[in-house]
């Protein structure tokens, strides 16, 4: 990851697109693949630049799971798409706040 702001924007764009109800299977698969790649980039960034910040790792994993569930690529545990999207957004907001706190980065 070369730019935190860009990568956070990509996660937010994936979330925004995942809300659509008219996505084809290929569209959903593309969003899920993009989310997984971005989440892996965030994991590496957290390990190398943030000393493996555990809470940030947790939020990346939550975002990935909930986006995956909303798009039909992970288990839902009986919850609907809207609920998983809400949880994904909450994880995203927290991740953004954790990675940008104390002026360490500007998002």
N, C-alpha and C positions, 0 to 999 in steps of 0.2 A: 504494500500500500504506500503510495507516494504522497497522497494528500488526504488527510482525515476528513476535511469538509466535503470533498468530492465523494468519498466512500460513504459517508453518512447520507449524503444526498441520494446516492444509488439505493441504499436500503429504504429510504423514504419513498422513492419512486416505485420500487418493487411493491411496497405496501399499497401505495395509491392505485397501482394497476391491479393488484390482487383483489381489490374491492369490486371490480367489475364483474357483472353476472354473465356477460356475453363472451367470455374467453373460451377459445377452443382448447382441446387437450394440448395441442402443440404450444399454444400461448401460455397455458398454465405450466407446462413442462419447462418452457424457457424461463419463466419467472422463478420457478423453483430452483433450476440449475444456477441462475444468476445469484439467487439468495445464498445458496450453498457455497458458491465460490467467494462471494463477498464475506460471508461469515468466516470462512477459513482464513481469508486475508486479515480479518479483524482478530482472529485468534493469534495469528503470527505477530501482528502488531502489538497486541496486549502482552505477549510473551517477551518480545524483544524491546519494546519501548516503555512498557508500563509494569515491568517486573512481575508479569503473570497475574495481574490484579484479578483476584478470584471473583469478585462481584461482577466485574465487566465480563468475564468469561461466562458467568451464569446468565447474564442478560443476552449475550450473543446466542447461547444455546436455546434460550426461551424464544427469542425472535425466530430462529431457524425452525424450531418445532412448530410454533403457532402459524407461521406463514405456510409451512409445509402442510399442516392440517387443513388450513383454510383453502389451499389449492388442491387438496385431495391426494397428497403424497405422504402423509403421515397420519398416525392414529388420532382420532378426535376425542376419545374417551367420552363419547356421547354428547359432545357439545357441538353447536352449529358453527357455520362459517363466521357469522357476525361476532360470536363470542371469541373465537380464535383470533380474528382480526383485532378486536379490542385488546386482547392480551399481547399480541405482536406489537401494537402501537405503544402500549405501556412499556414493554421491554425496550423498544427503540428509544423512547424518550429518556428512560433511565440510563441506557447505554450512552446516549449522547451527553447527558448531564455528567455522568461519571468521567467520561473521556475528556470533557471540556472544563471540568471544575478547576477553580483556583487559577484560571487564566492560562493553564498549561497549554491549551490549544484553543483556537477560536473557531467556533462552528457557526 
